[in-house]
């Protein structure tokens, strides 16, 4: 499977929710629902159908308010934007860091590593994308 990066820099192809949906596994989705509740991502344990990943395409609402950004037209994620990191990213990176700390406390080692790869490398992921695009264009 190729790497899938969301608008905000999450690595969907590492996300347990996305992978469980891709595998169409109710058992895995139920495990994810328990984990999301334990971590405070949900206020209750939801059903496997409710936790299914619907994707974070730009056409859906984003908890960070990024999907309606006019600078993302024709781009897959914020790393491709010449304005990255914009002021919105201070709050995004702070929320990501807080989530990382929560997961360190509430996850076992395997869960934490998977969530770290999926959600807590936004800054590095988007910065790499940004540098690869804009360093190439400046070196021409």
Backbone as a printed PyTorch tensor [residue, N CA C, xyz], in Angstrom:
tensor([[[  0.8470,  -1.1730,   0.0000],
         [  0.0000,   0.0000,   0.0000],
         [  0.8930,   1.2370,   0.0000]],

        [[  0.4960,   2.2250,  -0.7580],
         [  1.2760,   3.4590,  -0.7900],
         [  0.9180,   4.3240,   0.4200]],

        [[  1.7680,   5.2430,   0.7310],
         [  1.5520,   6.1400,   1.8570],
         [  0.4620,   7.1400,   1.5030]],

        [[ -0.4840,   7.3030,   2.4130],
         [ -1.5830,   8.2480,   2.2260],
         [ -1.4640,   9.3070,   3.3120]],

        [[ -1.2980,  10.5600,   2.9140],
         [ -1.1650,  11.6710,   3.8440],
         [ -2.4040,  12.5530,   3.7350]],

        [[ -3.0390,  12.8230,   4.8670],
         [ -4.2320,  13.6690,   4.8850],
         [ -3.8520,  15.1390,   4.7600]],

        [[ -4.8520,  15.9790,   4.6510],
         [ -4.6560,  17.4210,   4.5220],
         [ -3.7780,  17.9620,   5.6510]],

        [[ -4.0250,  17.5250,   6.8890],
         [ -3.3130,  18.0520,   8.0610],
         [ -1.9930,  17.3500,   8.3550]],

        [[ -1.6760,  16.3030,   7.5900],
         [ -0.4120,  15.6150,   7.7970],
         [ -0.5080,  14.2860,   8.5180]],

        [[ -1.7300,  13.8360,   8.8340],
         [ -1.8700,  12.4910,   9.3870],
         [ -1.4790,  11.4840,   8.3160]],

        [[ -0.9220,  10.3690,   8.7430],
         [ -0.5580,   9.2910,   7.8200],
         [ -1.6570,   8.2350,   7.8820]],

        [[ -2.6450,   8.3740,   7.0090],
         [ -3.8070,   7.4860,   7.0100],
         [ -3.4010,   6.0300,   6.8490]],

        [[ -2.3900,   5.7860,   6.0460],
         [ -1.9920,   4.4120,   5.7780],
         [ -1.3780,   3.7220,   6.9920]],

        [[ -1.1930,   4.4400,   8.1010],
         [ -0.7370,   3.8600,   9.3750],
         [ -1.8390,   3.8470,  10.4280]],

        [[ -2.9560,   4.4800,  10.1500],
         [ -4.0330,   4.6560,  11.1290],
         [ -4.7980,   3.3570,  11.3660]],

        [[ -4.9420,   2.9390,  12.6310],
         [ -5.6680,   1.6900,  12.9090],
         [ -7.1300,   1.7470,  12.4610]],

        [[ -7.7250,   2.9070,  12.5180],
         [ -9.1190,   3.0630,  12.0910],
         [ -9.2310,   2.8610,  10.5790]],

        [[ -8.3520,   3.4990,   9.8410],
         [ -8.3460,   3.3610,   8.3860],
         [ -8.0620,   1.9110,   7.9870]],

        [[ -7.0600,   1.2970,   8.6230],
         [ -6.6760,  -0.0710,   8.2860],
         [ -7.8030,  -1.0610,   8.6070]],

        [[ -8.4780,  -0.8640,   9.7370],
         [ -9.5960,  -1.7400,  10.1010],
         [-10.7370,  -1.5980,   9.0990]],

        [[-10.9780,  -0.3750,   8.6490],
         [-12.0140,  -0.1350,   7.6400],
         [-11.6200,  -0.7960,   6.3210]],

        [[-10.3730,  -0.6050,   5.9320],
         [ -9.8630,  -1.2000,   4.6930],
         [ -9.9900,  -2.7200,   4.7220]],

        [[ -9.7180,  -3.3260,   5.8840],
         [ -9.8260,  -4.7770,   6.0510],
         [-11.2630,  -5.2370,   6.2680]],

        [[-12.1810,  -4.2930,   6.4030],
         [-13.5920,  -4.5840,   6.6630],
         [-13.7480,  -5.5290,   7.8540]],

        [[-12.9750,  -5.2280,   8.9130],
         [-12.9610,  -6.0820,  10.0930],
         [-13.7300,  -5.4440,  11.2470]],

        [[-14.8720,  -6.0060,  11.5480],
         [-15.6670,  -5.5050,  12.6780],
         [-14.9070,  -5.6540,  13.9870]],

        [[-14.1640,  -6.7370,  14.1330],
         [-13.3860,  -6.9620,  15.3550],
         [-12.3420,  -5.8610,  15.5390]],

        [[-11.6130,  -5.5430,  14.4790],
         [-10.6070,  -4.4730,  14.5610],
         [-11.2710,  -3.1210,  14.8040]],

        [[-12.3880,  -2.8650,  14.1360],
         [-13.1040,  -1.5990,  14.3300],
         [-13.5910,  -1.4670,  15.7710]],

        [[-14.0670,  -2.5640,  16.3640],
         [-14.5030,  -2.5360,  17.7590],
         [-13.3220,  -2.2390,  18.6850]],

        [[-12.1530,  -2.8040,  18.3760],
         [-10.9420,  -2.5200,  19.1560],
         [-10.5700,  -1.0360,  19.0570]],

        [[-10.6780,  -0.4990,  17.8490],
         [-10.3890,   0.9260,  17.6350],
         [-11.3820,   1.7850,  18.4230]],

        [[-12.6420,   1.4080,  18.4070],
         [-13.6610,   2.1660,  19.1460],
         [-13.3360,   2.1930,  20.6400]],

        [[-12.8850,   1.0580,  21.1830],
         [-12.4730,   0.9960,  22.5930],
         [-11.2600,   1.9090,  22.8420]],

        [[-10.2950,   1.8520,  21.9220],
         [ -9.0880,   2.6730,  22.0590],
         [ -9.4210,   4.1520,  21.9700]],

        [[-10.2460,   4.5450,  21.0090],
         [-10.6110,   5.9640,  20.8420],
         [-11.3090,   6.4830,  22.1090]],

        [[-12.1550,   5.6440,  22.7180],
         [-12.8130,   6.0290,  23.9730],
         [-11.7890,   6.1650,  25.0940]],

        [[-10.9050,   5.1830,  25.2210],
         [ -9.8820,   5.2130,  26.2790],
         [ -9.0020,   6.4580,  26.1660]],

        [[ -8.7450,   6.8860,  24.9330],
         [ -7.8770,   8.0430,  24.7120],
         [ -8.6240,   9.3730,  24.7650]],

        [[ -9.9540,   9.3170,  24.8460],
         [-10.7360,  10.5450,  24.8910],
         [-11.0540,  11.1150,  23.5200]],

        [[-10.8210,  10.3380,  22.4560],
         [-11.1660,  10.7860,  21.1030],
         [-12.6750,  10.7070,  20.8860]],

        [[-13.3550,   9.8960,  21.6850],
         [-14.8120,   9.7620,  21.6660],
         [-15.2990,   9.7880,  23.1040]],

        [[-16.5380,  10.2530,  23.3060],
         [-17.0860,  10.3460,  24.6640],
         [-17.7690,   9.0560,  25.1010]],

        [[-17.8180,   8.0760,  24.2060],
         [-18.4020,   6.7700,  24.5030],
         [-17.8300,   5.7740,  23.5000]],

        [[-18.0060,   4.4970,  23.7860],
         [-17.5920,   3.4690,  22.8270],
         [-18.6840,   3.4070,  21.7580]],

        [[-18.2940,   3.6750,  20.5260],
         [-19.2520,   3.6840,  19.4220],
         [-19.2320,   2.3300,  18.7050]],

        [[-20.2110,   2.1130,  17.8550],
         [-20.2990,   0.8530,  17.1130],
         [-19.2090,   0.7910,  16.0400]],

        [[-18.9910,  -0.4170,  15.5440],
         [-18.0200,  -0.6070,  14.4600],
         [-18.4160,   0.2190,  13.2420]],

        [[-19.7010,   0.2760,  12.9430],
         [-20.1480,   1.0700,  11.7910],
         [-19.8820,   2.5590,  11.9950]],

        [[-20.0800,   3.0220,  13.2120],
         [-19.8880,   4.4500,  13.4980],
         [-18.4140,   4.8560,  13.4950]],

        [[-17.5090,   3.9610,  13.8380],
         [-16.0790,   4.2930,  13.9000],
         [-15.4040,   4.1420,  12.5350]],

        [[-16.0800,   3.5000,  11.5770],
         [-15.5050,   3.3270,  10.2400],
         [-14.9240,   4.6360,   9.7200]],

        [[-13.8020,   4.5410,   9.0400],
         [-13.1540,   5.7110,   8.4560],
         [-13.8400,   6.0880,   7.1520]],

        [[-14.2450,   7.3330,   7.0700],
         [-14.8370,   7.8500,   5.8380],
         [-13.8410,   8.7020,   5.0650]],

        [[-12.6380,   8.7830,   5.5790],
         [-11.5990,   9.5510,   4.9060],
         [-11.6180,  11.0170,   5.3000]],

        [[-10.5270,  11.6480,   5.0860],
         [-10.3840,  13.0730,   5.4180],
         [-10.1780,  13.8910,   4.1490]],

        [[-10.9080,  13.5500,   3.1190],
         [-10.7720,  14.2960,   1.8860],
         [-11.1490,  15.7480,   2.1150]],

        [[-10.7280,  16.5850,   1.2160],
         [-10.9960,  18.0110,   1.3470],
         [-12.4810,  18.3440,   1.2560]],

        [[-13.3030,  17.3970,   0.7940],
         [-14.7340,  17.6770,   0.6840],
         [-15.4810,  17.4450,   1.9930]],

        [[-14.8300,  16.8550,   2.9940],
         [-15.4680,  16.6330,   4.2910],
         [-14.9900,  17.6740,   5.3010]],

        [[-15.7600,  17.8480,   6.3630],
         [-15.3650,  18.7930,   7.4020],
         [-14.1180,  18.3000,   8.1130]],

        [[-13.3030,  19.2350,   8.5160],
         [-12.0380,  18.9320,   9.1890],
         [-12.0750,  19.5710,  10.5760]],

        [[-11.6750,  18.8310,  11.5850],
         [-11.6900,  19.3830,  12.9410],
         [-10.7080,  20.5430,  13.0860]],

        [[ -9.7800,  20.6710,  12.1660],
         [ -8.8190,  21.7750,  12.2020],
         [ -9.2420,  22.9410,  11.3000]],

        [[-10.3230,  22.7840,  10.5530],
         [-10.7790,  23.8560,   9.6700],
         [ -9.9080,  24.0440,   8.4400]],

        [[ -9.2820,  22.9790,   7.9840],
         [ -8.3670,  23.0910,   6.8460],
         [ -9.0120,  22.7970,   5.4980]],

        [[-10.0770,  22.0260,   5.4850],
         [-10.6150,  21.5450,   4.2160],
         [-11.2400,  22.6410,   3.3570]],

        [[-11.5520,  23.7720,   3.9590],
         [-12.1310,  24.8590,   3.1630],
         [-11.1220,  25.9600,   2.8510]],

        [[ -9.8540,  25.6710,   3.0100],
         [ -8.8060,  26.6640,   2.7550],
         [ -8.6290,  26.8680,   1.2540]],

        [[ -8.7240,  28.1080,   0.8280],
         [ -8.5980,  28.4140,  -0.6040],
         [ -7.1940,  28.1280,  -1.1460]],

        [[ -6.2080,  28.0580,  -0.2840],
         [ -4.8330,  27.7860,  -0.7240],
         [ -4.6070,  26.3060,  -1.0410]],

        [[ -5.5600,  25.4480,  -0.6910],
         [ -5.4170,  24.0120,  -0.9360],
         [ -6.0280,  23.5470,  -2.2540]],

        [[ -6.5630,  24.4650,  -3.0170],
         [ -7.1390,  24.0840,  -4.3100],
         [ -6.0230,  23.4810,  -5.1780]],

        [[ -6.2730,  22.2570,  -5.6360],
         [ -5.3010,  21.5570,  -6.4660],
         [ -4.1670,  20.9050,  -5.6860]],

        [[ -4.2610,  20.9030,  -4.3550],
         [ -3.2230,  20.3090,  -3.5160],
         [ -3.8230,  19.1830,  -2.6850]],

        [[ -3.0000,  18.2050,  -2.3400],
         [ -3.4530,  17.0740,  -1.5380],
         [ -3.3720,  17.3550,  -0.0380]],

        [[ -2.3840,  18.1480,   0.3760],
         [ -2.1980,  18.4130,   1.8050],
         [ -1.4950,  19.7530,   1.9960]],

        [[ -1.4390,  20.1980,   3.2130],
         [ -0.8870,  21.5150,   3.5310],
         [  0.6130,  21.6380,   3.2600]],

        [[  1.3230,  20.5310,   3.2350],
         [  2.7450,  20.5760,   2.9250],
         [  3.0090,  21.0750,   1.5200]],

        [[  2.0270,  20.9540,   0.6280],
         [  2.1600,  21.3980,  -0.7530],
         [  1.8810,  22.8880,  -0.9100]],

        [[  1.4850,  23.5450,   0.1630],
         [  1.1130,  24.9650,   0.1120],
         [  2.3270,  25.8570,   0.3610]],

        [[  2.4320,  26.9100,  -0.4240],
         [  3.5690,  27.8250,  -0.2530],
         [  3.5000,  28.5800,   1.0740]],

        [[  2.3270,  28.6060,   1.6960],
         [  2.1590,  29.3150,   2.9710],
         [  2.3730,  28.4290,   4.1960]],

        [[  2.6990,  27.1480,   3.9780],
         [  2.9350,  26.2550,   5.1090],
         [  4.2260,  26.6250,   5.8100]],

        [[  4.2410,  26.6160,   7.1350],
         [  3.1200,  26.4530,   8.0550],
         [  2.4150,  27.7880,   8.2850]],

        [[  1.1240,  27.8090,   8.0790],
         [  0.3270,  29.0170,   8.3040],
         [ -0.0050,  29.1220,   9.7940]],

        [[ -0.5850,  30.2270,  10.2300],
         [ -0.8960,  30.3990,  11.6540],
         [ -1.7850,  29.3080,  12.2600]],

        [[ -2.6200,  28.6570,  11.4640],
         [ -3.4750,  27.5800,  11.9880],
         [ -2.6410,  26.4360,  12.5620]],

        [[ -1.4250,  26.2660,  12.0500],
         [ -0.6380,  25.0970,  12.4400],
         [ -0.0530,  25.1730,  13.8380]],

        [[  0.0630,  26.3280,  14.4210],
         [  0.5150,  26.3780,  15.8220],
         [ -0.4410,  25.5740,  16.6960]],

        [[ -1.7450,  25.7870,  16.5110],
         [ -2.7550,  25.0630,  17.2950],
         [ -2.7820,  23.5790,  16.9240]],

        [[ -2.6130,  23.2740,  15.6550],
         [ -2.6290,  21.8780,  15.2050],
         [ -1.4540,  21.1190,  15.8060]],

        [[ -0.2640,  21.6950,  15.7480],
         [  0.9110,  21.0260,  16.2990],
         [  0.8120,  20.8910,  17.8150]],

        [[  0.2310,  21.8920,  18.4660],
         [  0.0550,  21.8200,  19.9170],
         [ -0.9270,  20.6940,  20.2830]],

        [[ -2.0360,  20.5940,  19.5540],
         [ -3.0170,  19.5320,  19.7980],
         [ -2.3810,  18.1610,  19.5350]],

        [[ -1.5840,  18.0730,  18.5000],
         [ -0.8950,  16.8260,  18.1750],
         [  0.0820,  16.4330,  19.2880]],

        [[  0.8130,  17.4050,  19.8110],
         [  1.7480,  17.1300,  20.9080],
         [  1.0150,  16.6590,  22.1650]],

        [[ -0.1370,  17.2690,  22.4540],
         [ -0.9330,  16.8510,  23.6100],
         [ -1.4630,  15.4260,  23.4210]],

        [[ -1.9010,  15.1150,  22.1990],
         [ -2.3600,  13.7660,  21.8980],
         [ -1.2420,  12.7510,  22.0570]],

        [[ -0.0530,  13.1330,  21.6480],
         [  1.1190,  12.2660,  21.7830],
         [  1.3690,  11.9580,  23.2620]],

        [[  1.3180,  12.9780,  24.0980],
         [  1.5410,  12.7770,  25.5380],
         [  0.4640,  11.8860,  26.1450]],

        [[ -0.7920,  12.1000,  25.7650],
         [ -1.8970,  11.2720,  26.2580],
         [ -1.6850,   9.8140,  25.8720]],

        [[ -1.3140,   9.5890,  24.6100],
         [ -1.1230,   8.2130,  24.1360],
         [  0.0500,   7.5290,  24.8220]],

        [[  1.0910,   8.2780,  25.1550],
         [  2.2200,   7.6900,  25.8800],
         [  1.7520,   7.1350,  27.2220]],

        [[  0.8130,   7.8280,  27.8400],
         [  0.3180,   7.4250,  29.1530],
         [ -0.7290,   6.3130,  29.1050]],

        [[ -1.5440,   6.2820,  28.0500],
         [ -2.7080,   5.4010,  28.0380],
         [ -2.6270,   4.2300,  27.0680]],

        [[ -1.5630,   4.1390,  26.2940],
         [ -1.4420,   3.0760,  25.2890],
         [ -0.3620,   2.0840,  25.6770]],

        [[ -0.5020,   0.8660,  25.1840],
         [  0.6190,  -0.0560,  25.3030],
         [  1.6370,   0.3290,  24.2270]],

        [[  2.8010,  -0.2850,  24.2250],
         [  3.8900,   0.1100,  23.3220],
         [  3.4960,  -0.0150,  21.8470]],

        [[  2.8240,  -1.0900,  21.4880],
         [  2.4360,  -1.2820,  20.0870],
         [  1.4030,  -0.2440,  19.6420]],

        [[  0.4000,  -0.0020,  20.4950],
         [ -0.6100,   1.0090,  20.1650],
         [  0.0490,   2.3730,  19.9880]],

        [[  0.9240,   2.7100,  20.9320],
         [  1.5740,   4.0190,  20.8750],
         [  2.3880,   4.1850,  19.5830]],

        [[  3.1760,   3.1850,  19.2360],
         [  3.9970,   3.3000,  18.0270],
         [  3.1370,   3.4760,  16.7790]],

        [[  2.0420,   2.7450,  16.7080],
         [  1.1630,   2.8780,  15.5510],
         [  0.5300,   4.2680,  15.4980]],

        [[  0.0600,   4.7570,  16.6450],
         [ -0.5590,   6.0790,  16.6740],
         [  0.4700,   7.1840,  16.4280]],

        [[  1.6740,   6.9870,  16.9070],
         [  2.7580,   7.9490,  16.6490],
         [  2.9960,   8.0640,  15.1380]],

        [[  3.1130,   6.9150,  14.4640],
         [  3.3270,   6.9330,  13.0150],
         [  2.1360,   7.5540,  12.2830]],

        [[  0.9360,   7.3150,  12.7890],
         [ -0.2680,   7.7940,  12.1140],
         [ -0.5450,   9.2760,  12.3530]],

        [[ -0.3870,   9.7370,  13.6050],
         [ -0.9080,  11.0600,  13.9510],
         [  0.0910,  12.0750,  14.5010]],

        [[  1.2090,  11.6350,  15.0140],
         [  2.0330,  12.5600,  15.7790],
         [  3.3370,  12.9540,  15.1040]],

        [[  3.3720,  12.8100,  13.7930],
         [  4.5290,  13.2620,  13.0160],
         [  4.1200,  14.3020,  11.9790]],

        [[  3.0110,  14.9970,  12.2200],
         [  2.4800,  15.9670,  11.2630],
         [  3.5310,  16.9810,  10.8150]],

        [[  4.1840,  17.5800,  11.7850],
         [  5.1340,  18.6450,  11.4740],
         [  6.2540,  18.1230,  10.5720]],

        [[  6.8080,  16.9820,  10.9210],
         [  7.8890,  16.3970,  10.1310],
         [  7.4010,  15.9910,   8.7440]],

        [[  6.2450,  15.3490,   8.6860],
         [  5.6890,  14.8740,   7.4130],
         [  5.4190,  16.0250,   6.4670]],

        [[  4.6880,  17.0340,   6.9460],
         [  4.3420,  18.1630,   6.0820],
         [  5.5740,  18.9940,   5.7310]],

        [[  6.5110,  19.1230,   6.6670],
         [  7.7440,  19.8640,   6.3840],
         [  8.5590,  19.1720,   5.2980]],

        [[  8.6330,  17.8490,   5.3460],
         [  9.3430,  17.0900,   4.3030],
         [  8.7040,  17.3100,   2.9390]],

        [[  7.3830,  17.2280,   2.8870],
         [  6.6650,  17.4460,   1.6260],
         [  6.9280,  18.8580,   1.1300]],

        [[  6.8000,  19.8190,   2.0180],
         [  6.9960,  21.2280,   1.6610],
         [  8.4110,  21.4660,   1.1200]],

        [[  9.3930,  20.9510,   1.8340],
         [ 10.7860,  21.1330,   1.4140],
         [ 11.0600,  20.4540,   0.0840]],

        [[ 10.4930,  19.2690,  -0.1240],
         [ 10.7550,  18.5710,  -1.3910],
         [ 10.1760,  19.3360,  -2.5800]],

        [[  9.0700,  19.9970,  -2.3830],
         [  8.4470,  20.7660,  -3.4650],
         [  9.1410,  22.1000,  -3.6540]],

        [[  9.3290,  22.8310,  -2.5670],
         [  9.8150,  24.2020,  -2.6990],
         [ 11.3300,  24.2990,  -2.8150]],

        [[ 12.0630,  23.3330,  -2.3020],
         [ 13.5150,  23.3330,  -2.5350],
         [ 13.8230,  22.9690,  -3.9700]],

        [[ 13.0350,  22.0460,  -4.5640],
         [ 13.2080,  21.7060,  -5.9730],
         [ 12.9480,  22.9080,  -6.8560]],

        [[ 11.8320,  23.6280,  -6.5680],
         [ 11.4870,  24.7590,  -7.4230],
         [ 12.4570,  25.9130,  -7.2820]],

        [[ 13.0930,  26.0480,  -6.1110],
         [ 14.0810,  27.1150,  -5.9180],
         [ 15.4460,  26.7610,  -6.4930]],

        [[ 15.6850,  25.4740,  -6.7050],
         [ 16.9910,  25.0310,  -7.2110],
         [ 17.0130,  24.9150,  -8.7190]],

        [[ 15.9450,  25.2800,  -9.3860],
         [ 15.8940,  25.1830, -10.8590],
         [ 16.5240,  26.3860, -11.5090]]])
